[in-house]
Amino acid sequence: MKAKNSLGSKIKDYREFRQISRSELALKANLDENQLECIEEKGIVPSLGHLIKITRALGVRIGTFLDDQDQIGPVVVRAGTEKSSLSFSTKNESTREHLSFYSLAQDKSGRHMEPFMIDIEPSAHSDYKLSSHEGEEFIYVLQGKVEINYGKELYLLNEGDSIYLDSIVAHNVHAAANQKAKILGVVYYPL
């Protein structure tokens, strides 16, 4: 199986390699088949929650589609050298993309956690869509202020604050006070 550059191409290649139809994967991942087609064919980047559902349905780590290399030993990422920004969107294509992810372990094979440096752009709209997926998340605020909708609760985090949450509860992370924010996020999900 030859990997291609885009996330959608990698998902499609892996799905076809495993001889799973698009409709079967959509059903297993609880996604609309048209949405999966847009991801695979048009390069639409799924939300993090949807990407996790796809990887779970395929029985692989999220890194399978984000990795470029397979380093067995430890991986050091020097300040300012974070790799490949990836912006996750929501199911609603009209909703803005507001989170840019920079992988801090892209070269590490066999990992069970996904650490990211995440830039959060502010938005004038409050159309925050909650999403959920299996696993857990740890978020540490490096700059700015962050609001987290978690179930029916709203948490305001300042620089230096952190939160550890169960990702199965519907949630959304966004910039507060209409200013940019930067967080360290670590996502864990069981295979």
Secondary structure as UniProt FT lines:
FT   HELIX           7..17
FT   TURN            18..19
FT   HELIX           22..28
FT   TURN            29..30
FT   HELIX           33..42
FT   HELIX           48..58
FT   HELIX           63..66
FT   TURN            79..80
FT   STRAND          83..88
FT   TURN            93..94
FT   STRAND          99..103
FT   TURN            106..107
FT   TURN            109..110
FT   STRAND          113..120
FT   STRAND          136..143
FT   STRAND          146..150
FT   TURN            151..152
FT   STRAND          153..157
FT   TURN            159..160
FT   STRAND          162..166
FT   TURN            167..168
FT   STRAND          171..175
FT   TURN            177..178
FT   STRAND          181..188
//
